[in-house]
């Protein structure tokens, strides 16, 4: 953890031309701002059929820690929004969901 998923409208997926650079930027944000270890960062991109709302929806699931304060999370959201806009020119709806460590069950 953290797990970052981007749901990108198939009408706009061509805006993300260089996913390697964008993935690197997002990984760096998770490590530098959230204090995650790189080996624990998971990022995926999902093309979706358009419905309503923004063309990109980003969802972050992360483990709650004392260092991930409201200010830290607001900074992460701001920087993720900036990185996404610089990469694609698109506005992204961003939501972050924190879970206490004792409530996370995982494998691999």
Residue, then its C-alpha position, 0 to 999 in steps of 0.5 A: x500500500x498505497x494503491x493508486x488507480x486511475x480510471x480514464x475515459x476511453x475517449x481521453x486515454x490518448x492524452x496519457x502518451x507516456x505512462x512510464x514517466x507519469x507512473x514514475x511521477x506518481x510513485x515519487x509522490x507516494x514515496x516523497x509525500x506519503x513516505x511509502x516504500x517504493x516496493x509497496x506502491x501499486x499503480x494501475x490504469x483502467x480505461x473505462x466507458x465514459x459516463x458523467x463527471x470528469x474524464x479521469x478519476x483517481x482513487x488512492x487507498x492507503x494505510x493510516x499513519x500518524x505522519x499522513x496528516x490532513x495537511x500531508x494528504x492535501x499536499x499529495x492531492x494537490x501534487x497528484x492533480x498537478x502531475x495529472x494535468x501536466x501529463x494529460x491536460x485533463x481535470x481529475x477527480x481525486x479521492x483518497x481512502x485511509x484504512x487503519x493497519x489492523x483492518x487491512x488484510x492482504x496477500x502479495 
